[in-house]
């Protein structure tokens, strides 16, 4: 055989091999490579999306935490103000109650004072009446009057 024919046959076999490879072997390999490339790209995209979502979630968590702290501070301030108002109201009520009790005590003291004054006046009146009776029953003379007055003074 001649080298030229052998070379041509080898070339034809090689061309047929290339055509068969391109038609039957290359498409599945290309498809597998494309799927693998797509899977890798999807994985990278999912990882990037996961990182973005993680950063977004961290940002939202920080914002939520900050917002919660602000709300807690506001609630604490409101509770403090409410407690202060309750204390002020309680102090005012206590002050009013103290004034009411003080007024009642003053009224009681005034009533007792008036009752004692009336009783004292009754006793003084009784003594004066008794003294007057004694004076009128005895003779009127200066010495007896002085003695009676001294006696009455001692009794009072």
N, CA, C and O atoms as a GROMACS GRO file, in nm:
protein
  624
    1UNK      N    1   0.081  -0.116   0.000
    1UNK     CA    2   0.000   0.000   0.000
    1UNK      C    3   0.086   0.122   0.000
    1UNK      O    4   0.200   0.127   0.044
    2UNK      N    5   0.026   0.210  -0.048
    2UNK     CA    6   0.097   0.334  -0.066
    2UNK      C    7   0.071   0.422   0.056
    2UNK      O    8  -0.035   0.415   0.119
    3UNK      N    9   0.166   0.502   0.085
    3UNK     CA   10   0.155   0.590   0.202
    3UNK      C   11   0.046   0.693   0.178
    3UNK      O   12  -0.018   0.737   0.274
    4UNK      N   13   0.025   0.732   0.061
    4UNK     CA   14  -0.075   0.834   0.033
    4UNK      C   15  -0.215   0.781   0.059
    4UNK      O   16  -0.298   0.851   0.117
    5UNK      N   17  -0.241   0.658   0.017
    5UNK     CA   18  -0.373   0.602   0.036
    5UNK      C   19  -0.393   0.578   0.186
    5UNK      O   20  -0.499   0.605   0.242
    6UNK      N   21  -0.292   0.529   0.246
    6UNK     CA   22  -0.301   0.506   0.390
    6UNK      C   23  -0.326   0.637   0.463
    6UNK      O   24  -0.405   0.643   0.558
    7UNK      N   25  -0.260   0.738   0.421
    7UNK     CA   26  -0.278   0.869   0.484
    7UNK      C   27  -0.418   0.921   0.459
    7UNK      O   28  -0.479   0.978   0.550
    8UNK      N   29  -0.471   0.903   0.341
    8UNK     CA   30  -0.605   0.950   0.308
    8UNK      C   31  -0.706   0.871   0.391
    8UNK      O   32  -0.801   0.929   0.444
    9UNK      N   33  -0.688   0.740   0.404
    9UNK     CA   34  -0.780   0.658   0.481
    9UNK      C   35  -0.774   0.700   0.627
    9UNK      O   36  -0.876   0.711   0.694
   10UNK      N   37  -0.658   0.721   0.675
   10UNK     CA   38  -0.644   0.766   0.814
   10UNK      C   39  -0.711   0.902   0.833
   10UNK      O   40  -0.774   0.928   0.936
   11UNK      N   41  -0.697   0.987   0.734
   11UNK     CA   42  -0.762   1.119   0.743
   11UNK      C   43  -0.913   1.103   0.740
   11UNK      O   44  -0.985   1.170   0.814
   12UNK      N   45  -0.962   1.012   0.654
   12UNK     CA   46  -1.107   0.991   0.647
   12UNK      C   47  -1.157   0.931   0.778
   12UNK      O   48  -1.263   0.971   0.828
   13UNK      N   49  -1.084   0.837   0.834
   13UNK     CA   50  -1.123   0.777   0.960
   13UNK      C   51  -1.121   0.884   1.070
   13UNK      O   52  -1.209   0.889   1.156
   14UNK      N   53  -1.021   0.967   1.066
   14UNK     CA   54  -1.011   1.074   1.166
   14UNK      C   55  -1.128   1.172   1.152
   14UNK      O   56  -1.186   1.214   1.252
   15UNK      N   57  -1.162   1.208   1.030
   15UNK     CA   58  -1.274   1.300   1.005
   15UNK      C   59  -1.402   1.235   1.053
   15UNK      O   60  -1.484   1.301   1.117
   16UNK      N   61  -1.422   1.103   1.022
   16UNK     CA   62  -1.542   1.034   1.067
   16UNK      C   63  -1.543   1.030   1.220
   16UNK      O   64  -1.647   1.050   1.283
   17UNK      N   65  -1.428   1.003   1.278
   17UNK     CA   66  -1.419   1.002   1.424
   17UNK      C   67  -1.455   1.139   1.482
   17UNK      O   68  -1.528   1.148   1.581
   18UNK      N   69  -1.405   1.244   1.420
   18UNK     CA   70  -1.436   1.380   1.468
   18UNK      C   71  -1.584   1.408   1.451
   18UNK      O   72  -1.647   1.464   1.541
   19UNK      N   73  -1.641   1.369   1.337
   19UNK     CA   74  -1.784   1.394   1.314
   19UNK      C   75  -1.867   1.315   1.414
   19UNK      O   76  -1.960   1.370   1.473
   20UNK      N   77  -1.834   1.189   1.434
   20UNK     CA   78  -1.910   1.108   1.531
   20UNK      C   79  -1.892   1.162   1.673
   20UNK      O   80  -1.987   1.167   1.752
   21UNK      N   81  -1.771   1.202   1.703
   21UNK     CA   82  -1.746   1.259   1.835
   21UNK      C   83  -1.825   1.388   1.852
   21UNK      O   84  -1.884   1.411   1.957
   22UNK      N   85  -1.826   1.473   1.748
   22UNK     CA   86  -1.898   1.601   1.756
   22UNK      C   87  -2.048   1.577   1.764
   22UNK      O   88  -2.121   1.653   1.828
   23UNK      N   89  -2.096   1.470   1.697
   23UNK     CA   90  -2.239   1.446   1.694
   23UNK      C   91  -2.287   1.370   1.818
   23UNK      O   92  -2.394   1.402   1.870
   24UNK      N   93  -2.213   1.272   1.865
   24UNK     CA   94  -2.263   1.185   1.971
   24UNK      C   95  -2.191   1.203   2.106
   24UNK      O   96  -2.254   1.185   2.210
   25UNK      N   97  -2.068   1.234   2.107
   25UNK     CA   98  -1.993   1.242   2.232
   25UNK      C   99  -1.987   1.387   2.283
   25UNK      O  100  -2.007   1.412   2.402
   26UNK      N  101  -1.960   1.477   2.196
   26UNK     CA  102  -1.940   1.617   2.238
   26UNK      C  103  -2.067   1.679   2.297
   26UNK      O  104  -2.055   1.744   2.401
   27UNK      N  105  -2.187   1.664   2.241
   27UNK     CA  106  -2.305   1.727   2.301
   27UNK      C  107  -2.332   1.683   2.445
   27UNK      O  108  -2.360   1.769   2.528
   28UNK      N  109  -2.326   1.554   2.480
   28UNK     CA  110  -2.349   1.520   2.620
   28UNK      C  111  -2.241   1.579   2.712
   28UNK      O  112  -2.270   1.624   2.823
   29UNK      N  113  -2.116   1.578   2.664
   29UNK     CA  114  -2.009   1.636   2.745
   29UNK      C  115  -2.032   1.785   2.762
   29UNK      O  116  -2.019   1.839   2.872
   30UNK      N  117  -2.067   1.853   2.653
   30UNK     CA  118  -2.096   1.996   2.658
   30UNK      C  119  -2.214   2.023   2.750
   30UNK      O  120  -2.214   2.118   2.829
   31UNK      N  121  -2.316   1.938   2.737
   31UNK     CA  122  -2.434   1.954   2.822
   31UNK      C  123  -2.397   1.937   2.969
   31UNK      O  124  -2.439   2.017   3.053
   32UNK      N  125  -2.319   1.836   3.000
   32UNK     CA  126  -2.276   1.812   3.138
   32UNK      C  127  -2.193   1.929   3.189
   32UNK      O  128  -2.209   1.975   3.302
   33UNK      N  129  -2.102   1.977   3.103
   33UNK     CA  130  -2.019   2.092   3.142
   33UNK      C  131  -2.103   2.218   3.164
   33UNK      O  132  -2.081   2.293   3.259
   34UNK      N  133  -2.200   2.239   3.074
   34UNK     CA  134  -2.288   2.356   3.089
   34UNK      C  135  -2.372   2.345   3.217
   34UNK      O  136  -2.390   2.443   3.290
   35UNK      N  137  -2.424   2.223   3.244
   35UNK     CA  138  -2.501   2.203   3.367
   35UNK      C  139  -2.414   2.225   3.489
   35UNK      O  140  -2.455   2.288   3.586
   36UNK      N  141  -2.294   2.173   3.484
   36UNK     CA  142  -2.201   2.192   3.595
   36UNK      C  143  -2.169   2.340   3.613
   36UNK      O  144  -2.166   2.391   3.725
   37UNK      N  145  -2.145   2.408   3.500
   37UNK     CA  146  -2.117   2.552   3.505
   37UNK      C  147  -2.238   2.627   3.561
   37UNK      O  148  -2.224   2.720   3.641
   38UNK      N  149  -2.357   2.586   3.516
   38UNK     CA  150  -2.480   2.650   3.564
   38UNK      C  151  -2.497   2.623   3.714
   38UNK      O  152  -2.532   2.714   3.789
   39UNK      N  153  -2.472   2.498   3.758
   39UNK     CA  154  -2.484   2.465   3.901
   39UNK      C  155  -2.385   2.547   3.984
   39UNK      O  156  -2.419   2.596   4.092
   40UNK      N  157  -2.264   2.559   3.934
   40UNK     CA  158  -2.164   2.639   4.006
   40UNK      C  159  -2.207   2.785   4.012
   40UNK      O  160  -2.198   2.849   4.116
   41UNK      N  161  -2.255   2.838   3.897
   41UNK     CA  162  -2.301   2.977   3.893
   41UNK      C  163  -2.421   2.996   3.987
   41UNK      O  164  -2.429   3.095   4.059
   42UNK      N  165  -2.515   2.899   3.985
   42UNK     CA  166  -2.631   2.908   4.074
   42UNK      C  167  -2.586   2.902   4.220
   42UNK      O  168  -2.638   2.975   4.305
   43UNK      N  169  -2.492   2.814   4.248
   43UNK     CA  170  -2.440   2.804   4.385
   43UNK      C  171  -2.374   2.933   4.429
   43UNK      O  172  -2.395   2.980   4.541
   44UNK      N  173  -2.293   2.991   4.340
   44UNK     CA  174  -2.230   3.120   4.373
   44UNK      C  175  -2.334   3.230   4.391
   44UNK      O  176  -2.324   3.312   4.482
   45UNK      N  177  -2.435   3.230   4.302
   45UNK     CA  178  -2.542   3.330   4.314
   45UNK      C  179  -2.620   3.310   4.444
   45UNK      O  180  -2.654   3.406   4.512
   46UNK      N  181  -2.647   3.183   4.476
   46UNK     CA  182  -2.719   3.155   4.601
   46UNK      C  183  -2.635   3.195   4.721
   46UNK      O  184  -2.687   3.249   4.819
   47UNK      N  185  -2.505   3.169   4.714
   47UNK     CA  186  -2.417   3.209   4.824
   47UNK      C  187  -2.415   3.361   4.837
   47UNK      O  188  -2.422   3.415   4.948
   48UNK      N  189  -2.406   3.430   4.724
   48UNK     CA  190  -2.407   3.577   4.727
   48UNK      C  191  -2.541   3.628   4.780
   48UNK      O  192  -2.546   3.722   4.859
   49UNK      N  193  -2.648   3.564   4.734
   49UNK     CA  194  -2.781   3.603   4.783
   49UNK      C  195  -2.792   3.577   4.933
   49UNK      O  196  -2.848   3.658   5.007
   50UNK      N  197  -2.738   3.463   4.977
   50UNK     CA  198  -2.738   3.431   5.120
   50UNK      C  199  -2.660   3.534   5.199
   50UNK      O  200  -2.703   3.575   5.307
   51UNK      N  201  -2.544   3.575   5.147
   51UNK     CA  202  -2.465   3.678   5.215
   51UNK      C  203  -2.541   3.811   5.221
   51UNK      O  204  -2.542   3.878   5.324
   52UNK      N  205  -2.606   3.846   5.108
   52UNK     CA  206  -2.685   3.970   5.107
   52UNK      C  207  -2.800   3.962   5.207
   52UNK      O  208  -2.825   4.056   5.282
   53UNK      N  209  -2.869   3.848   5.208
   53UNK     CA  210  -2.980   3.831   5.302
   53UNK      C  211  -2.930   3.831   5.446
   53UNK      O  212  -2.996   3.885   5.535
   54UNK      N  213  -2.813   3.771   5.468
   54UNK     CA  214  -2.755   3.772   5.602
   54UNK      C  215  -2.722   3.914   5.645
   54UNK      O  216  -2.753   3.955   5.757
   55UNK      N  217  -2.658   3.990   5.555
   55UNK     CA  218  -2.628   4.130   5.588
   55UNK      C  219  -2.756   4.210   5.612
   55UNK      O  220  -2.763   4.291   5.704
   56UNK      N  221  -2.856   4.185   5.527
   56UNK     CA  222  -2.983   4.254   5.544
   56UNK      C  223  -3.050   4.214   5.676
   56UNK      O  224  -3.103   4.300   5.747
   57UNK      N  225  -3.046   4.086   5.708
   57UNK     CA  226  -3.105   4.040   5.835
   57UNK      C  227  -3.030   4.098   5.953
   57UNK      O  228  -3.091   4.138   6.052
   58UNK      N  229  -2.896   4.103   5.944
   58UNK     CA  230  -2.818   4.164   6.053
   58UNK      C  231  -2.852   4.312   6.067
   58UNK      O  232  -2.866   4.363   6.178
   59UNK      N  233  -2.865   4.380   5.953
   59UNK     CA  234  -2.901   4.522   5.956
   59UNK      C  235  -3.040   4.540   6.019
   59UNK      O  236  -3.060   4.628   6.103
   60UNK      N  237  -3.134   4.457   5.976
   60UNK     CA  238  -3.270   4.466   6.032
   60UNK      C  239  -3.269   4.434   6.181
   60UNK      O  240  -3.340   4.497   6.259
   61UNK      N  241  -3.189   4.335   6.220
   61UNK     CA  242  -3.181   4.299   6.361
   61UNK      C  243  -3.124   4.415   6.442
   61UNK      O  244  -3.173   4.446   6.551
   62UNK      N  245  -3.019   4.479   6.389
   62UNK     CA  246  -2.962   4.595   6.459
   62UNK      C  247  -3.064   4.708   6.469
   62UNK      O  248  -3.078   4.771   6.574
   63UNK      N  249  -3.134   4.734   6.358
   63UNK     CA  250  -3.237   4.839   6.359
   63UNK      C  251  -3.347   4.804   6.458
   63UNK      O  252  -3.393   4.889   6.534
   64UNK      N  253  -3.389   4.678   6.456
   64UNK     CA  254  -3.493   4.634   6.548
   64UNK      C  255  -3.448   4.646   6.692
   64UNK      O  256  -3.524   4.690   6.779
   65UNK      N  257  -3.323   4.608   6.718
   65UNK     CA  258  -3.268   4.619   6.853
   65UNK      C  259  -3.261   4.765   6.896
   65UNK      O  260  -3.296   4.798   7.010
   66UNK      N  261  -3.216   4.851   6.806
   66UNK     CA  262  -3.209   4.994   6.836
   66UNK      C  263  -3.350   5.048   6.862
   66UNK      O  264  -3.372   5.123   6.958
   67UNK      N  265  -3.443   5.010   6.777
   67UNK     CA  266  -3.581   5.055   6.793
   67UNK      C  267  -3.639   5.006   6.925
   67UNK      O  268  -3.708   5.079   6.996
   68UNK      N  269  -3.610   4.880   6.958
   68UNK     CA  270  -3.659   4.823   7.084
   68UNK      C  271  -3.599   4.895   7.203
   68UNK      O  272  -3.668   4.922   7.301
   69UNK      N  273  -3.469   4.926   7.195
   69UNK     CA  274  -3.406   5.000   7.304
   69UNK      C  275  -3.468   5.138   7.320
   69UNK      O  276  -3.493   5.183   7.432
   70UNK      N  277  -3.495   5.206   7.208
   70UNK     CA  278  -3.558   5.338   7.214
   70UNK      C  279  -3.697   5.325   7.276
   70UNK      O  280  -3.735   5.406   7.361
   71UNK      N  281  -3.772   5.224   7.233
   71UNK     CA  282  -3.906   5.204   7.290
   71UNK      C  283  -3.898   5.171   7.438
   71UNK      O  284  -3.978   5.220   7.517
   72UNK      N  285  -3.802   5.089   7.476
   72UNK     CA  286  -3.786   5.055   7.618
   72UNK      C  287  -3.752   5.179   7.698
   72UNK      O  288  -3.802   5.198   7.809
   73UNK      N  289  -3.666   5.264   7.643
   73UNK     CA  290  -3.631   5.389   7.712
   73UNK      C  291  -3.754   5.477   7.725
   73UNK      O  292  -3.778   5.536   7.831
   74UNK      N  293  -3.833   5.488   7.618
   74UNK     CA  294  -3.955   5.569   7.624
   74UNK      C  295  -4.052   5.513   7.727
   74UNK      O  296  -4.111   5.588   7.805
   75UNK      N  297  -4.069   5.381   7.726
   75UNK     CA  298  -4.161   5.319   7.822
   75UNK      C  299  -4.113   5.343   7.964
   75UNK      O  300  -4.193   5.371   8.053
   76UNK      N  301  -3.983   5.332   7.985
   76UNK     CA  302  -3.926   5.357   8.118
   76UNK      C  303  -3.949   5.502   8.160
   76UNK      O  304  -3.984   5.529   8.275
   77UNK      N  305  -3.928   5.595   8.067
   77UNK     CA  306  -3.952   5.736   8.098
   77UNK      C  307  -4.099   5.760   8.130
   77UNK      O  308  -4.132   5.832   8.224
   78UNK      N  309  -4.187   5.700   8.051
   78UNK     CA  310  -4.331   5.716   8.075
   78UNK      C  311  -4.369   5.656   8.210
   78UNK      O  312  -4.449   5.714   8.284
   79UNK      N  313  -4.312   5.541   8.243
   79UNK     CA  314  -4.342   5.479   8.372
   79UNK      C  315  -4.292   5.567   8.486
   79UNK      O  316  -4.359   5.581   8.589
   80UNK      N  317  -4.174   5.626   8.468
   80UNK     CA  318  -4.121   5.716   8.571
   80UNK      C  319  -4.210   5.838   8.586
   80UNK      O  320  -4.241   5.879   8.698
   81UNK      N  321  -4.253   5.895   8.474
   81UNK     CA  322  -4.342   6.011   8.481
   81UNK      C  323  -4.474   5.973   8.546
   81UNK      O  324  -4.529   6.049   8.626
   82UNK      N  325  -4.526   5.857   8.510
   82UNK     CA  326  -4.653   5.812   8.569
   82UNK      C  327  -4.637   5.792   8.720
   82UNK      O  328  -4.724   5.831   8.798
   83UNK      N  329  -4.526   5.732   8.760
   83UNK     CA  330  -4.500   5.713   8.903
   83UNK      C  331  -4.488   5.848   8.974
   83UNK      O  332  -4.537   5.865   9.085
   84UNK      N  333  -4.422   5.944   8.909
   84UNK     CA  334  -4.410   6.078   8.968
   84UNK      C  335  -4.548   6.142   8.983
   84UNK      O  336  -4.576   6.204   9.086
   85UNK      N  337  -4.632   6.126   8.881
   85UNK     CA  338  -4.768   6.182   8.891
   85UNK      C  339  -4.846   6.115   9.004
   85UNK      O  340  -4.919   6.182   9.078
   86UNK      N  341  -4.832   5.984   9.017
   86UNK     CA  342  -4.901   5.913   9.125
   86UNK      C  343  -4.852   5.963   9.260
   86UNK      O  344  -4.932   5.982   9.352
   87UNK      N  345  -4.722   5.984   9.272
   87UNK     CA  346  -4.666   6.034   9.399
   87UNK      C  347  -4.720   6.173   9.429
   87UNK      O  348  -4.756   6.202   9.543
   88UNK      N  349  -4.725   6.259   9.327
   88UNK     CA  350  -4.777   6.395   9.347
   88UNK      C  351  -4.923   6.390   9.390
   88UNK      O  352  -4.964   6.461   9.482
   89UNK      N  353  -5.002   6.306   9.323
   89UNK     CA  354  -5.144   6.294   9.359
   89UNK      C  355  -5.157   6.242   9.502
   89UNK      O  356  -5.239   6.292   9.579
   90UNK      N  357  -5.077   6.142   9.538
   90UNK     CA  358  -5.082   6.087   9.673
   90UNK      C  359  -5.042   6.192   9.776
   90UNK      O  360  -5.103   6.202   9.882
   91UNK      N  361  -4.940   6.272   9.745
   91UNK     CA  362  -4.899   6.378   9.837
   91UNK      C  363  -5.010   6.481   9.854
   91UNK      O  364  -5.038   6.525   9.965
   92UNK      N  365  -5.073   6.517   9.742
   92UNK     CA  366  -5.183   6.614   9.750
   92UNK      C  367  -5.299   6.559   9.833
   92UNK      O  368  -5.357   6.630   9.915
   93UNK      N  369  -5.332   6.432   9.812
   93UNK     CA  370  -5.440   6.371   9.890
   93UNK      C  371  -5.402   6.366  10.038
   93UNK      O  372  -5.485   6.393  10.125
   94UNK      N  373  -5.277   6.332  10.065
   94UNK     CA  374  -5.232   6.327  10.205
   94UNK      C  375  -5.236   6.466  10.267
   94UNK      O  376  -5.276   6.481  10.383
   95UNK      N  377  -5.197   6.567  10.190
   95UNK     CA  378  -5.201   6.704  10.239
   95UNK      C  379  -5.347   6.745  10.269
   95UNK      O  380  -5.375   6.804  10.373
   96UNK      N  381  -5.437   6.712  10.176
   96UNK     CA  382  -5.578   6.744  10.197
   96UNK      C  383  -5.633   6.670  10.319
   96UNK      O  384  -5.706   6.728  10.399
   97UNK      N  385  -5.597   6.543  10.333
   97UNK     CA  386  -5.642   6.465  10.449
   97UNK      C  387  -5.588   6.524  10.578
   97UNK      O  388  -5.659   6.532  10.678
   98UNK      N  389  -5.460   6.565  10.576
   98UNK     CA  390  -5.399   6.627  10.694
   98UNK      C  391  -5.474   6.755  10.730
   98UNK      O  392  -5.503   6.779  10.848
   99UNK      N  393  -5.506   6.837  10.629
   99UNK     CA  394  -5.580   6.961  10.654
   99UNK      C  395  -5.719   6.931  10.710
   99UNK      O  396  -5.767   6.999  10.801
  100UNK      N  397  -5.783   6.828  10.655
  100UNK     CA  398  -5.917   6.792  10.703
  100UNK      C  399  -5.910   6.746  10.849
  100UNK      O  400  -5.991   6.788  10.932
  101UNK      N  401  -5.813   6.658  10.878
  101UNK     CA  402  -5.799   6.608  11.016
  101UNK      C  403  -5.762   6.722  11.109
  101UNK      O  404  -5.813   6.730  11.222
  102UNK      N  405  -5.675   6.812  11.064
  102UNK     CA  406  -5.636   6.927  11.145
  102UNK      C  407  -5.756   7.016  11.172
  102UNK      O  408  -5.773   7.066  11.284
  103UNK      N  409  -5.839   7.037  11.071
  103UNK     CA  410  -5.959   7.120  11.090
  103UNK      C  411  -6.055   7.053  11.188
  103UNK      O  412  -6.114   7.120  11.272
  104UNK      N  413  -6.071   6.921  11.176
  104UNK     CA  414  -6.158   6.849  11.270
  104UNK      C  415  -6.103   6.862  11.412
  104UNK      O  416  -6.178   6.886  11.506
  105UNK      N  417  -5.971   6.848  11.426
  105UNK     CA  418  -5.909   6.860  11.559
  105UNK      C  419  -5.929   7.002  11.614
  105UNK      O  420  -5.960   7.019  11.732
  106UNK      N  421  -5.912   7.103  11.528
  106UNK     CA  422  -5.933   7.241  11.572
  106UNK      C  423  -6.078   7.261  11.616
  106UNK      O  424  -6.105   7.326  11.718
  107UNK      N  425  -6.170   7.205  11.539
  107UNK     CA  426  -6.312   7.217  11.576
  107UNK      C  427  -6.339   7.147  11.709
  107UNK      O  428  -6.411   7.200  11.794
  108UNK      N  429  -6.281   7.027  11.727
  108UNK     CA  430  -6.299   6.955  11.853
  108UNK      C  431  -6.241   7.034  11.970
  108UNK      O  432  -6.302   7.044  12.076
  109UNK      N  433  -6.122   7.092  11.948
  109UNK     CA  434  -6.059   7.172  12.054
  109UNK      C  435  -6.146   7.293  12.086
  109UNK      O  436  -6.164   7.327  12.203
  110UNK      N  437  -6.199   7.358  11.982
  110UNK     CA  438  -6.284   7.474  12.004
  110UNK      C  439  -6.411   7.434  12.080
  110UNK      O  440  -6.455   7.506  12.170
  111UNK      N  441  -6.468   7.319  12.044
  111UNK     CA  442  -6.587   7.273  12.114
  111UNK      C  443  -6.556   7.241  12.260
  111UNK      O  444  -6.631   7.278  12.351
  112UNK      N  445  -6.444   7.171  12.282
  112UNK     CA  446  -6.405   7.140  12.420
  112UNK      C  447  -6.374   7.267  12.499
  112UNK      O  448  -6.406   7.277  12.617
  113UNK      N  449  -6.310   7.363  12.433
  113UNK     CA  450  -6.280   7.491  12.498
  113UNK      C  451  -6.409   7.562  12.538
  113UNK      O  452  -6.424   7.613  12.649
  114UNK      N  453  -6.503   7.565  12.443
  114UNK     CA  454  -6.631   7.630  12.472
  114UNK      C  455  -6.706   7.556  12.583
  114UNK      O  456  -6.768   7.618  12.670
  115UNK      N  457  -6.701   7.421  12.579
  115UNK     CA  458  -6.769   7.344  12.683
  115UNK      C  459  -6.704   7.370  12.819
  115UNK      O  460  -6.773   7.386  12.919
  116UNK      N  461  -6.569   7.375  12.822
  116UNK     CA  462  -6.499   7.404  12.949
  116UNK      C  463  -6.530   7.545  12.996
  116UNK      O  464  -6.546   7.569  13.115
  117UNK      N  465  -6.538   7.638  12.902
  117UNK     CA  466  -6.568   7.777  12.935
  117UNK      C  467  -6.708   7.788  12.995
  117UNK      O  468  -6.732   7.856  13.095
  118UNK      N  469  -6.802   7.716  12.931
  118UNK     CA  470  -6.940   7.718  12.982
  118UNK      C  471  -6.945   7.655  13.121
  118UNK      O  472  -7.011   7.707  13.211
  119UNK      N  473  -6.875   7.542  13.137
  119UNK     CA  474  -6.873   7.475  13.267
  119UNK      C  475  -6.811   7.566  13.372
  119UNK      O  476  -6.860   7.576  13.485
  120UNK      N  477  -6.700   7.633  13.334
  120UNK     CA  478  -6.635   7.725  13.427
  120UNK      C  479  -6.728   7.841  13.463
  120UNK      O  480  -6.737   7.881  13.579
  121UNK      N  481  -6.797   7.892  13.363
  121UNK     CA  482  -6.892   8.001  13.390
  121UNK      C  483  -7.004   7.954  13.482
  121UNK      O  484  -7.049   8.027  13.570
  122UNK      N  485  -7.050   7.829  13.460
  122UNK     CA  486  -7.154   7.775  13.547
  122UNK      C  487  -7.103   7.764  13.690
  122UNK      O  488  -7.173   7.798  13.785
  123UNK      N  489  -6.978   7.714  13.703
  123UNK     CA  490  -6.920   7.700  13.838
  123UNK      C  491  -6.900   7.837  13.902
  123UNK      O  492  -6.931   7.855  14.020
  124UNK      N  493  -6.848   7.932  13.825
  124UNK     CA  494  -6.829   8.068  13.879
  124UNK      C  495  -6.963   8.128  13.916
  124UNK      O  496  -6.977   8.194  14.019
  125UNK      N  497  -7.062   8.105  13.830
  125UNK     CA  498  -7.196   8.158  13.860
  125UNK      C  499  -7.250   8.096  13.988
  125UNK      O  500  -7.308   8.165  14.072
  126UNK      N  501  -7.230   7.965  14.002
  126UNK     CA  502  -7.278   7.898  14.124
  126UNK      C  503  -7.206   7.953  14.246
  126UNK      O  504  -7.268   7.975  14.350
  127UNK      N  505  -7.075   7.976  14.234
  127UNK     CA  506  -6.998   8.031  14.346
  127UNK      C  507  -7.046   8.172  14.378
  127UNK      O  508  -7.061   8.210  14.494
  128UNK      N  509  -7.069   8.252  14.272
  128UNK     CA  510  -7.114   8.390  14.293
  128UNK      C  511  -7.251   8.389  14.359
  128UNK      O  512  -7.278   8.467  14.451
  129UNK      N  513  -7.338   8.300  14.312
  129UNK     CA  514  -7.472   8.294  14.371
  129UNK      C  515  -7.461   8.250  14.516
  129UNK      O  516  -7.528   8.307  14.603
  130UNK      N  517  -7.379   8.150  14.543
  130UNK     CA  518  -7.361   8.101  14.680
  130UNK      C  519  -7.302   8.211  14.767
  130UNK      O  520  -7.345   8.231  14.881
  131UNK      N  521  -7.204   8.281  14.714
  131UNK     CA  522  -7.142   8.390  14.790
  131UNK      C  523  -7.242   8.500  14.818
  131UNK      O  524  -7.248   8.557  14.927
  132UNK      N  525  -7.321   8.528  14.717
  132UNK     CA  526  -7.421   8.632  14.734
  132UNK      C  527  -7.522   8.592  14.841
  132UNK      O  528  -7.564   8.675  14.922
  133UNK      N  529  -7.560   8.464  14.842
  133UNK     CA  530  -7.653   8.417  14.945
  133UNK      C  531  -7.590   8.434  15.082
  133UNK      O  532  -7.656   8.482  15.175
  134UNK      N  533  -7.464   8.394  15.096
  134UNK     CA  534  -7.398   8.406  15.225
  134UNK      C  535  -7.386   8.551  15.268
  134UNK      O  536  -7.406   8.586  15.384
  135UNK      N  537  -7.354   8.636  15.172
  135UNK     CA  538  -7.339   8.778  15.206
  135UNK      C  539  -7.472   8.834  15.251
  135UNK      O  540  -7.480   8.909  15.348
  136UNK      N  541  -7.576   8.798  15.181
  136UNK     CA  542  -7.707   8.852  15.215
  136UNK      C  543  -7.760   8.796  15.347
  136UNK      O  544  -7.839   8.864  15.413
  137UNK      N  545  -7.718   8.676  15.387
  137UNK     CA  546  -7.766   8.618  15.511
  137UNK      C  547  -7.696   8.679  15.631
  137UNK      O  548  -7.755   8.678  15.739
  138UNK      N  549  -7.580   8.731  15.620
  138UNK     CA  550  -7.506   8.790  15.732
  138UNK      C  551  -7.525   8.939  15.734
  138UNK      O  552  -7.579   9.001  15.643
  139UNK      N  553  -7.478   8.992  15.842
  139UNK     CA  554  -7.481   9.138  15.851
  139UNK      C  555  -7.379   9.194  15.758
  139UNK      O  556  -7.276   9.133  15.732
  140UNK      N  557  -7.406   9.305  15.711
  140UNK     CA  558  -7.312   9.369  15.622
  140UNK      C  559  -7.219   9.452  15.706
  140UNK      O  560  -7.258   9.548  15.771
  141UNK      N  561  -7.094   9.411  15.701
  141UNK     CA  562  -6.990   9.495  15.761
  141UNK      C  563  -6.864   9.472  15.680
  141UNK      O  564  -6.852   9.369  15.613
  142UNK      N  565  -6.772   9.562  15.686
  142UNK     CA  566  -6.652   9.563  15.602
  142UNK      C  567  -6.563   9.444  15.631
  142UNK      O  568  -6.506   9.385  15.539
  143UNK      N  569  -6.551   9.408  15.755
  143UNK     CA  570  -6.461   9.299  15.791
  143UNK      C  571  -6.515   9.166  15.739
  143UNK      O  572  -6.439   9.085  15.686
  144UNK      N  573  -6.642   9.144  15.752
  144UNK     CA  574  -6.703   9.020  15.704
  144UNK      C  575  -6.696   9.016  15.552
  144UNK      O  576  -6.669   8.911  15.494
  145UNK      N  577  -6.719   9.128  15.487
  145UNK     CA  578  -6.709   9.134  15.340
  145UNK      C  579  -6.569   9.095  15.294
  145UNK      O  580  -6.553   9.019  15.199
  146UNK      N  581  -6.469   9.148  15.361
  146UNK     CA  582  -6.330   9.115  15.324
  146UNK      C  583  -6.303   8.966  15.345
  146UNK      O  584  -6.240   8.902  15.261
  147UNK      N  585  -6.352   8.912  15.457
  147UNK     CA  586  -6.332   8.769  15.482
  147UNK      C  587  -6.401   8.684  15.374
  147UNK      O  588  -6.345   8.587  15.323
  148UNK      N  589  -6.525   8.722  15.341
  148UNK     CA  590  -6.598   8.649  15.238
  148UNK      C  591  -6.528   8.658  15.102
  148UNK      O  592  -6.518   8.559  15.030
  149UNK      N  593  -6.481   8.774  15.070
  149UNK     CA  594  -6.410   8.792  14.942
  149UNK      C  595  -6.283   8.709  14.939
  149UNK      O  596  -6.252   8.647  14.837
  150UNK      N  597  -6.209   8.706  15.048
  150UNK     CA  598  -6.087   8.625  15.055
  150UNK      C  599  -6.121   8.477  15.042
  150UNK      O  600  -6.051   8.401  14.975
  151UNK      N  601  -6.229   8.436  15.109
  151UNK     CA  602  -6.271   8.296  15.102
  151UNK      C  603  -6.311   8.260  14.959
  151UNK      O  604  -6.276   8.152  14.909
  152UNK      N  605  -6.384   8.347  14.894
  152UNK     CA  606  -6.427   8.324  14.756
  152UNK      C  607  -6.308   8.320  14.661
  152UNK      O  608  -6.304   8.241  14.566
  153UNK      N  609  -6.212   8.406  14.688
  153UNK     CA  610  -6.092   8.410  14.604
  153UNK      C  611  -6.017   8.279  14.616
  153UNK      O  612  -5.967   8.226  14.516
  154UNK      N  613  -6.007   8.226  14.737
  154UNK     CA  614  -5.939   8.098  14.757
  154UNK      C  615  -6.014   7.985  14.687
  154UNK      O  616  -5.952   7.895  14.631
  155UNK      N  617  -6.145   7.989  14.689
  155UNK     CA  618  -6.225   7.884  14.624
  155UNK      C  619  -6.210   7.888  14.472
  155UNK      O  620  -6.212   7.784  14.406
  156UNK      N  621  -6.196   8.005  14.420
  156UNK     CA  622  -6.183   8.019  14.274
  156UNK      C  623  -6.046   7.974  14.234
  156UNK      O  624  -6.012   7.977  14.115
   0.00000   0.00000   0.00000
